[in-house]
């Protein structure tokens, strides 16, 4: 049964940024459709959104697999509602020396961080451009990183994938903007308040008390802002970083 609520599809709804984005859109009355490769890992997020009065659906889907992406978009569009917002939030940050990097892992990181964005963006854009009578037919937001702008030592694979994702976003924005689709790219430049940072980088995590790491809820507020912008003042690229982060 379809819903009268607009749908926000978050690809890569993890425990931090992706989950916060899903919760933010759910609070605004959107049906949050969230994906991870493991459906069980989505249950806490789904329960939290529903507990806060929102509507949410979870899907196990591999963004690297074309047939799975096509099936996912078809299932949501036919059974839940038209996708008004797509957020592609898969990271794939796995550092390694260029001397030790393998072709297999390099390719996998590209698949996760870039190919998945292409497949998801293409399928949703196809549905959005077909909508009749809407000036703003939808929003597509890609999550970038520091590596989107510069390739750091030991991050050749990640930087290559994120650079490519940024180029994809630019190309899509130039093609789809005139057709009513707002395409944006968000550079998240800095450590995020996550369990991974807390356990593996305690000194960095200690900066939380000084607002020195990014709060996922504050990141999510910016995604909502991007979607809410009037089309005479669309932002394409947005940089988010703590006040003490150098750039």
KOLPASE-617893 format. One line per 10 residues: number of its first residue (from 1); their letters; for each residue x, y, z of N, C-alpha, C, CB. Coordinates in steps of 0.001 Angstrom, whole numbers. Glycine has a CB too. Example, Ala and Ser with C-alpha at 12.3 -4.5 7.8 and 13.67 -1.06 7.14 Angstrom:
BEGIN
1> AS> 13190:-5690:7800:12300:-4500:7800:13200:-3300:7800:11308:-4473:9046; 12850:-2250:7080:13670:-1060:7140:12900:30:7870:14084:-598:5725
***
This chain:
BEGIN
1> XXXXXXXXXX> 849:-1199:0:0:0:0:879:1242:0:-957:10:1228; 619:2147:-904:1430:3353:-969:1016:4326:128:1305:4014:-2350; 1895:5264:418:1652:6232:1472:1502:7618:877:2782:6208:2504; 810:8501:1598:692:9875:1142:1907:10695:1550:-576:10506:1693; 2765:10125:2392:3961:10829:2826:5036:10766:1744:4486:10237:4141; 5803:11839:1562:6950:11756:656:7983:10796:1210:7576:13143:433; 8786:10252:330:9761:9230:713:11169:9787:619:9622:7982:-175; 11968:9500:1655:13403:9790:1630:14135:8460:1688:13832:10733:2820; 14936:8190:675:15706:6949:595:17144:7241:988:15637:6329:-834; 17605:6593:2047:18977:6783:2514:19738:5493:2270:19020:7185:4027
11> XXXXXXXXXX> 20656:5523:1319:21495:4373:996:22735:4430:1890:21889:4360:-530; 22879:3445:2762:23983:3456:3710:23590:4148:4998:25197:4134:3104; 22507:3666:5612:22000:4269:6852:22691:3622:8044:20452:4110:6962; 23904:4077:8294:24676:3514:9394:24234:4051:10744:26140:3794:9192; 25049:3769:11749:24686:4129:13120:24897:5607:13421:25485:3302:14091; 25567:6331:12550:25858:7742:12834:25180:8644:11804:27387:7994:12840; 25927:9068:10782:25412:10072:9853:24159:9618:9114:26475:10432:8855; 24212:8439:8498:23062:7970:7730:21816:7824:8576:23380:6658:7078; 21984:7276:9770:20845:7130:10663:20291:8470:11102:21232:6320:11870; 21167:9429:11376:20718:10763:11785:19948:11448:10661:21917:11629:12206
21> XXXXXXXXXX> 20402:11271:9418:19694:11854:8276:18307:11241:8143:20494:11647:6975; 18215:9933:8282:16914:9264:8196:15965:9772:9274:17082:7745:8318; 16461:9914:10495:15632:10403:11591:15185:11837:11345:16387:10309:12912; 16074:12658:10785:15737:14061:10526:14605:14178:9528:16956:14821:10016; 14675:13418:8441:13612:13491:7448:12320:12878:7979:14039:12787:6163; 12436:11833:8789:11241:11235:9386:10531:12232:10291:11608:9974:10177; 11288:13042:11021:10675:14043:11895:9923:15107:11089:11745:14707:12769; 10315:15276:9838:9643:16247:8976:8456:15646:8241:10622:16815:7976; 8103:14413:8578:6940:13776:7973:7236:12890:6785:5991:14802:7561; 8509:12662:6489:8880:11782:5386:8880:10329:5830:10252:12164:4834
31> XXXXXXXXXX> 8532:9448:4926:8734:8023:5160:10194:7722:4870:7777:7144:4274; 10916:7261:5881:12338:6969:5729:12513:5527:5257:13098:7207:7061; 13080:5370:4075:13450:4053:3565:14973:3957:3673:12948:3832:2068; 15441:3017:4470:16864:2966:4802:17445:1618:4390:17085:3210:6313; 18700:1632:3960:19331:406:3491:20686:186:4130:19475:433:1991; 20988:-1079:4314:22328:-1564:4617:22412:-2950:3994:22623:-1591:6184; 23587:-3483:3912:23693:-4842:3373:23132:-5864:4354:25154:-5178:3045; 23182:-5544:5633:22673:-6441:6671:21420:-5825:7281:23752:-6706:7769; 20267:-6444:7051:19000:-5901:7527:18932:-5868:9047:17845:-6713:6979; 19526:-6849:9697:19470:-6897:11162:20086:-5652:11785:20186:-8144:11682
41> XXXXXXXXXX> 21116:-5105:11156:21784:-3931:11720:20923:-2671:11632:23103:-3696:11010; 19840:-2732:10840:18944:-1587:10721:17880:-1546:11815:18277:-1603:9373; 17697:-2644:12531:16574:-2724:13468:16596:-1637:14542:16567:-4071:14129; 17749:-1337:15171:17734:-251:16174:17301:1089:15590:19112:-101:16798; 17737:1395:14377:17349:2647:13740:15851:2659:13440:18153:2862:12450; 15341:1581:12887:13910:1501:12579:13078:1664:13839:13577:167:11899; 13485:1007:14915:12743:1107:16173:12795:2527:16723:13303:120:17207; 13940:3186:16585:14058:4554:17107:13170:5509:16328:15517:5031:17053; 13178:5407:14998:12348:6290:14182:10873:6085:14520:12597:6037:12678; 10450:4832:14615:9051:4551:14936:8707:4992:16347:8755:3066:14771
51> XXXXXXXXXX> 9668:4834:17262:9455:5277:18636:9303:6780:18743:10591:4825:19505; 9903:7512:17817:9800:8970:17785:8594:9442:16980:11069:9568:17205; 7759:8493:16565:6534:8829:15849:6655:8861:14349:6053:10125:16300; 7786:8431:13823:7995:8444:12384:7654:7131:11718:9404:8794:12084; 7766:7130:10402:7510:5938:9589:8802:5533:8899:6378:6194:8544; 9127:4249:8983:10396:3792:8412:10267:2375:7884:11516:3865:9454; 11007:2102:6826:11108:767:6239:12578:461:6009:10297:663:4906; 12983:-767:6312:14362:-1163:6117:14510:-2177:5005:14923:-1717:7390; 15642:-2113:4304:15904:-3003:3183:17354:-3467:3213:15588:-2307:1848; 17560:-4743:2996:18901:-5283:2798:19222:-5164:1313:19010:-6778:3296
61> XXXXXXXXXX> 20253:-4405:985:20564:-4168:-417:22035:-3842:-567:19699:-3034:-988; 22632:-4376:-1614:24030:-4101:-1938:24054:-3077:-3059:24797:-5408:-2345; 24507:-1864:-2761:24476:-766:-3730:25388:-995:-4916:24853:519:-3060; 26277:-2002:-4844:27171:-2298:-5962:26510:-3164:-7021:28418:-2979:-5460; 25363:-3743:-6702:24708:-4712:-7585:23550:-4032:-8321:24196:-5944:-6776; 23696:-3890:-9617:22698:-3164:-10401:21308:-3743:-10235:23077:-3170:-11861; 21193:-5058:-10284:19871:-5669:-10190:19218:-5406:-8835:19968:-7166:-10436; 20020:-5317:-7784:19464:-5057:-6460:19013:-3601:-6334:20496:-5390:-5373; 19754:-2689:-6920:19374:-1278:-6878:18091:-1049:-7663:20504:-395:-7433; 18005:-1630:-8841:16798:-1493:-9654:15589:-2050:-8908:16971:-2212:-11008
71> XXXXXXXXXX> 15748:-3226:-8312:14644:-3850:-7580:14233:-3016:-6368:15036:-5261:-7135; 15207:-2448:-5679:14924:-1630:-4507:14084:-414:-4882:16225:-1187:-3839; 14512:312:-5898:13778:1519:-6311:12387:1150:-6803:14549:2279:-7415; 12278:73:-7571:10970:-376:-8050:10045:-714:-6877:11128:-1600:-8972; 10578:-1417:-5885:9773:-1828:-4735:9260:-622:-3954:10587:-2737:-3814; 10127:356:-3752:9718:1547:-2996:8708:2364:-3783:10936:2414:-2647; 8987:2602:-5050:8103:3430:-5864:6724:2796:-6043:8733:3681:-7222; 6668:1490:-6175:5387:829:-6420:4637:507:-5136:5606:-440:-7206; 5360:282:-4043:4693:-175:-2829:4629:815:-1692:5352:-1368:-2352; 5466:1857:-1727:5504:2810:-610:5172:4215:-1066:6873:2798:56
81> XXXXXXXXXX> 5850:4701:-2077:5561:6036:-2579:6692:6565:-3416:5282:6980:-1441; 6476:7704:-4073:7519:8292:-4915:8675:8808:-4071:6944:9426:-5767; 9882:8529:-4526:11088:8962:-3816:11332:10437:-4132:12331:8086:-4218; 11236:11268:-3107:11467:12698:-3279:12908:13082:-2951:10509:13491:-2404; 13537:12282:-2089:14908:12560:-1666:15720:11274:-1711:14938:13176:-243; 16895:11337:-2309:17870:10252:-2246:19127:10778:-1583:18182:9682:-3662; 19602:10074:-568:20889:10375:35:21779:9152:-132:20737:10768:1541; 22900:9327:-819:23866:8244:-970:24973:8487:42:24433:8164:-2438; 25085:7583:1020:25927:7841:2182:26908:6708:2474:25063:8079:3388; 27368:6021:1456:28315:4927:1659:29742:5480:1634:28132:3825:573
91> XXXXXXXXXX> 30543:5075:2630:31875:5641:2774:32991:4817:2166:32160:5843:4193; 33236:3635:2683:34291:2729:2193:35693:3243:2469:34130:2508:709; 35892:3839:3625:37194:4396:3995:38083:3305:4598:37022:5568:4995; 38958:2731:3771:39860:1657:4218:41284:2051:3817:39453:252:3590; 42063:2626:4723:43408:3094:4361:44385:1953:4116:43951:3989:5449; 45346:2198:3246:46427:1245:2970:47525:1953:2200:45905:13:2174; 48764:1553:2437:49872:2079:1651:49697:1678:190:51227:1572:2199; 50070:2579:-709:50012:2248:-2128:50904:1047:-2438:50429:3459:-2978; 51924:820:-1614:52831:-309:-1818:52177:-1638:-1473:54086:-128:-987; 51151:-1585:-645:50480:-2807:-199:49077:-2970:-772:50406:-2825:1301
101> XXXXXXXXXX> 48543:-1923:-1372:47178:-1974:-1877:47030:-3038:-2956:46764:-613:-2423; 45921:-3736:-2933:45651:-4760:-3942:44633:-4239:-4946:45141:-6064:-3282; 44697:-4775:-6143:43738:-4381:-7171:42319:-4734:-6739:44071:-5058:-8512; 42169:-5858:-6083:40838:-6304:-5655:40218:-5324:-4671:40918:-7696:-5023; 40995:-4870:-3671:40443:-3951:-2669:40246:-2564:-3268:41368:-3872:-1436; 41172:-2138:-4114:41016:-836:-4772:39694:-806:-5544:42217:-549:-5728; 39435:-1866:-6289:38209:-1930:-7091:36975:-1982:-6199:38237:-3152:-8019; 37042:-2717:-5103:35892:-2830:-4193:35556:-1476:-3580:36179:-3858:-3078; 36584:-717:-3187:36339:605:-2615:35689:1522:-3641:37647:1224:-2107; 36142:1451:-4888:35513:2233:-5954:34061:1806:-6161:36300:2082:-7265
111> XXXXXXXXXX> 33811:515:-6141:32438:19:-6289:31528:583:-5195:32417:-1522:-6250; 32004:527:-3957:31195:968:-2835:30953:2477:-2863:31861:574:-1534; 32023:3242:-3044:31932:4689:-2872:31516:5440:-4128:33240:5214:-2408; 31653:4828:-5298:31343:5545:-6540:30312:4823:-7413:32611:5754:-7334; 30572:3582:-7759:29630:2864:-8614:28250:2804:-7973:30140:1448:-8902; 28207:2561:-6669:26922:2526:-5981:26186:3850:-6091:27117:2168:-4524; 26935:4960:-6037:26314:6268:-6189:25733:6464:-7581:27318:7357:-5893; 26462:6006:-8583:25962:6088:-9958:24677:5287:-10126:27022:5588:-10944; 24686:4031:-9673:23518:3178:-9854:22299:3734:-9127:23816:1769:-9366; 22493:4140:-7877:21382:4672:-7088:20871:5981:-7684:21813:4887:-5629
121> XXXXXXXXXX> 21813:6883:-8024:21421:8166:-8582:20698:8025:-9910:22628:9039:-8754; 21196:7143:-10760:20553:6949:-12067:19130:6446:-11928:21356:5974:-12913; 18934:5421:-11106:17605:4825:-10983:16595:5794:-10388:17672:3574:-10134; 16999:6532:-9358:16067:7480:-8754:15811:8656:-9698:16610:7987:-7403; 16856:9135:-10369:16689:10256:-11298:15725:9896:-12423:18044:10674:-11882; 15778:8670:-12883:14852:8239:-13942:13402:8408:-13496:15119:6767:-14330; 13141:8104:-12232:11780:8247:-11712:11425:9721:-11512:11628:7481:-10386; 12383:10487:-11007:12107:11893:-10724:11800:12683:-11985:13279:12518:-10006; 12579:12501:-13045:12380:13316:-14257:11038:13017:-14916:13516:13070:-15261; 10475:11846:-14625:9205:11466:-15234:7998:12085:-14531:9073:9967:-15235
131> XXXXXXXXXX> 8213:12696:-13368:7096:13281:-12636:6568:14503:-13401:7529:13676:-11191; 5279:14602:-13498:4656:15692:-14247:4213:16811:-13308:3457:15172:-15056; 4328:18030:-13792:3736:19165:-13104:4450:19646:-11854:2381:18834:-12751; 5706:19247:-11639:6451:19677:-10465:7659:20499:-10890:6890:18467:-9622; 7800:21685:-10300:8975:22498:-10593:10215:21896:-9951:8770:23938:-10107; 10073:21452:-8687:11163:20778:-7973:10776:19315:-7846:11432:21427:-6553; 11391:18493:-8658:10985:17091:-8745:11690:16193:-7744:11237:16580:-10124; 12706:16713:-7063:13378:15883:-6078:14781:16375:-5788:13424:14454:-6546; 15391:15760:-4784:16741:16110:-4351:17590:14857:-4260:16714:16844:-2994; 18806:14927:-4773:19774:13835:-4673:21025:14399:-4018:20098:13207:-6084
141> XXXXXXXXXX> 21425:13806:-2889:22585:14296:-2145:23605:13172:-1999:22164:14840:-751; 24844:13463:-2365:25946:12513:-2217:26840:12962:-1057:26768:12398:-3542; 27177:12030:-184:28074:12333:920:29522:12155:485:27763:11441:2131; 30278:13255:548:31692:13218:246:32520:13260:1523:32067:14373:-668; 33810:13459:1354:34738:13446:2486:35929:14340:2150:35209:11987:2817; 36847:14462:3105:38085:15186:2846:38752:14657:1574:39045:15067:4050; 38661:13331:1388:39283:12685:226:38631:13072:-1089:39232:11192:382; 37472:13720:-1041:36852:14208:-2272:37652:15349:-2883:35423:14662:-2002; 38434:16039:-2039:39149:17241:-2461:40646:17039:-2591:38887:18347:-1498; 41201:16135:-1783:42645:15905:-1849:42946:14463:-1443:43414:16908:-934
151> XXXXXXXXXX> 43936:13904:-2093:44325:12529:-1799:45434:12494:-770:44764:11809:-3069; 45120:11989:408:46120:11895:1453:46957:10636:1328:45461:11940:2802; 48116:10644:1975:48953:9449:1999:48174:8283:2576:50235:9692:2812; 48302:7121:1944:47657:5869:2364:46154:5831:2077:47885:5653:3839; 45671:6783:1285:44245:6798:956:44020:6875:-554:43554:7976:1648; 44887:6237:-1321:44779:6320:-2780:43447:5778:-3288:45923:5561:-3433; 43029:4634:-2786:41783:4023:-3257:40578:4865:-2866:41635:2607:-2696; 40532:5286:-1619:39399:6058:-1124:39322:7409:-1834:39507:6258:397; 40474:8066:-1993:40491:9366:-2660:40056:9238:-4118:41890:9990:-2578; 40522:8208:-4796:40112:8011:-6180:38608:7834:-6311:40819:6815:-6766
161> XXXXXXXXXX> 38031:7045:-5418:36586:6800:-5458:35800:8054:-5113:36211:5675:-4499; 36256:8784:-4093:35526:9981:-3675:35673:11124:-4679:36012:10434:-2305; 36838:11238:-5305:36980:12215:-6385:35987:11899:-7502:38432:12223:-6933; 35872:10625:-7839:34966:10215:-8911:33514:10479:-8542:35159:8737:-9234; 33160:10255:-7281:31792:10515:-6843:31473:12007:-6941:31583:10015:-5401; 32443:12837:-6584:32251:14290:-6693:32031:14695:-8149:33468:15046:-6108; 32806:14120:-9058:32632:14420:-10478:31263:13961:-10974:33739:13755:-11302; 30826:12806:-10497:29487:12312:-10846:28428:13314:-10403:29223:10928:-10197; 28553:13809:-9161:27578:14768:-8642:27558:16040:-9476:27885:15104:-7184; 28732:16527:-9878:28795:17734:-10696:28117:17522:-12049:30252:18162:-10899
171> XXXXXXXXXX> 28398:16385:-12668:27806:16093:-13970:26289:15975:-13874:28396:14807:-14543; 25823:15264:-12845:24381:15096:-12668:23703:16433:-12380:24094:14106:-11533; 24348:17284:-11576:23754:18582:-11256:23585:19428:-12511:24616:19328:-10232; 24571:19407:-13384:24505:20220:-14601:23432:19690:-15563:25878:20246:-15300; 23261:18391:-15591:22251:17817:-16487:20845:17884:-15902:22598:16377:-16802; 20719:17600:-14611:19400:17419:-14025:18822:18664:-13377:19458:16344:-13024; 19678:19624:-13017:19157:20855:-12429:18104:21520:-13294:20280:21818:-12181; 18358:21694:-14596:17349:22303:-15463:16077:21470:-15593:17932:22532:-16827; 16127:20214:-15133:14947:19355:-15206:14258:19211:-13845:15336:17980:-15737; 14643:20095:-12908:13922:20154:-11647:14477:19309:-10530:12553:19768:-11870
181> XXXXXXXXXX> 15692:18778:-10697:16277:17920:-9664:17489:18614:-9065:16671:16531:-10244; 17464:18793:-7766:18560:19429:-7037:19578:18359:-6664:18040:20175:-5762; 20760:18429:-7253:21837:17484:-6944:22902:18224:-6145:22448:16857:-8252; 23242:17672:-4972:24198:18321:-4090:25253:17326:-3627:23483:18943:-2886; 26420:17876:-3280:27536:17066:-2786:28002:17697:-1483:28715:16978:-3839; 28076:16892:-415:28457:17399:902:29823:16845:1283:27396:17022:1971; 30790:17745:1469:32115:17358:1918:32113:17362:3451:33216:18321:1343; 32181:16181:4038:32259:16067:5495:33740:15964:5850:31437:14817:6038; 34301:17072:6293:35740:17197:6485:36059:17218:7979:36278:18472:5793; 36284:16041:8544:36602:15953:9960:36063:14674:10567:36050:17152:10701
191> XXXXXXXXXX> 36472:14394:11777:36005:13205:12483:34565:13397:12940:36913:12895:13687; 33821:12308:12901:32411:12331:13290:32250:11592:14617:31514:11689:12184; 31295:12021:15405:31016:11406:16697:30432:10014:16474:30046:12284:17535; 31318:9022:16418:30918:7643:16208:31616:6739:17210:31230:7200:14776; 31112:5547:17340:31745:4561:18216:33141:4221:17720:30891:3289:18306; 33323:4184:16391:34631:3869:15818:35675:4900:16251:34545:3812:14281; 35328:6174:16153:36267:7227:16563:36517:7156:18073:35723:8630:16172; 35468:6917:18832:35623:6854:20289:36562:5736:20711:34269:6663:20955; 36463:4579:20058:37265:3426:20465:38675:3445:19888:36575:2156:20051; 38831:3990:18679:40119:3898:18005:40946:5180:18057:39903:3516:16587
201> XXXXXXXXXX> 40306:6309:18294:41017:7582:18338:40543:8383:19550:40799:8387:17024; 40857:7899:20755:40342:8552:21964:40773:10008:22110:40788:7789:23172; 41982:10350:21668:42410:11739:21775:41573:12642:20872:43893:11867:21421; 41297:12160:19680:40439:12921:18778:39027:13022:19348:40409:12271:17382; 38536:11905:19890:37171:11893:20426:37029:12848:21612:36779:10470:20850; 38118:13035:22364:38083:13944:23515:37782:15380:23096:39411:13896:24266; 38008:15705:21825:37721:17051:21327:36218:17324:21234:38364:17247:19961; 35430:16282:21429:33976:16458:21393:33522:17525:22383:33271:15133:21696; 34156:17581:23531:33765:18549:24558:34011:19986:24112:34521:18276:25849; 34842:20158:23085:35131:21494:22548:34449:21711:21189:36654:21693:22409
211> XXXXXXXXXX> 33481:20856:20865:32843:20892:19544:33864:20661:18441:32130:22233:19325; 34847:19803:18733:35925:19558:17789:35706:18389:16856:37166:19345:18524; 34602:17666:17011:34229:16627:16056:32773:16854:15652:34435:15191:16662; 32423:16330:14506:31103:16591:13932:30012:15773:14625:31110:16284:12436; 28935:16447:14962:27754:15797:15534:26863:15312:14383:26967:16780:16485; 26542:14014:14301:25722:13514:13196:24380:14229:13046:25479:12051:13383; 23765:14623:14164:22492:15333:14077:22656:16693:13406:21889:15508:15467; 23789:17337:13627:24031:18633:12998:24344:18473:11508:25183:19359:13704; 25008:17384:11165:25190:17073:9744:23829:16893:9081:26059:15797:9562; 22959:16126:9742:21625:15850:9200:20816:17130:9004:20869:14896:10123
221> XXXXXXXXXX> 20962:18088:9917:20257:19363:9759:20626:20037:8448:20569:20294:10928; 21886:19909:8046:22327:20526:6799:21769:19813:5575:23837:20541:6736; 21577:18512:5670:20954:17783:4560:19506:18221:4390:21028:16256:4796; 18819:18411:5507:17447:18902:5420:17421:20313:4822:16781:18894:6814; 18376:21151:5229:18454:22506:4693:18639:22480:3179:19603:23278:5354; 19511:21603:2689:19744:21514:1252:18456:21153:512:20836:20480:953; 17737:20183:1051:16495:19781:394:15444:20885:439:15946:18520:1041; 15483:21712:1472:14464:22747:1661:14744:24009:867:14353:23094:3116; 15915:24120:250:16270:25352:-454:15337:25629:-1631:17707:25277:-945; 14978:26896:-1836:14242:27259:-3056:15159:27122:-4260:13680:28708:-2963
231> XXXXXXXXXX> 14587:26841:-5412:15433:26531:-6569:16143:27751:-7155:14601:25886:-7639; 15787:28964:-6683:16542:30131:-7142:17822:30313:-6339:15685:31390:-7046; 18056:29451:-5315:19270:29561:-4495:19724:28172:-4047:19022:30474:-3260; 19895:27290:-5003:20358:25940:-4711:21862:25930:-4452:20009:24991:-5866; 22264:25208:-3415:23677:24942:-3163:24041:23630:-3837:23986:24892:-1633; 25138:23631:-4574:25600:22349:-5110:26562:21664:-4147:26276:22552:-6470; 27590:22385:-3675:28565:21751:-2790:28628:22494:-1464:29957:21710:-3449; 28598:21708:-391:28615:22234:960:29735:21564:1737:27253:22021:1658; 30573:22362:2383:31646:21839:3240:31203:21916:4692:32976:22630:3028; 31347:20818:5414:31049:20792:6844:32295:20348:7589:29847:19851:7157
241> XXXXXXX> 32728:21155:8547:33894:20781:9341:33819:21487:10681:35217:21133:8604; 34395:20893:11742:34454:21572:13037:35285:22842:12940:35035:20642:14110; 35024:23770:13824:35694:25075:13787:37211:24952:13890:35179:25956:14912; 37713:23889:14547:39142:23762:14749:39829:22925:13665:39403:23159:16095; 39053:22405:12712:39638:21587:11652:40352:22462:10643:38564:20746:10956; 41599:22147:10302:42329:22910:9300:41903:22494:7906:43836:22727:9472; 42031:23431:6956:41716:23104:5559:42445:24048:4635:40198:23169:5299
***
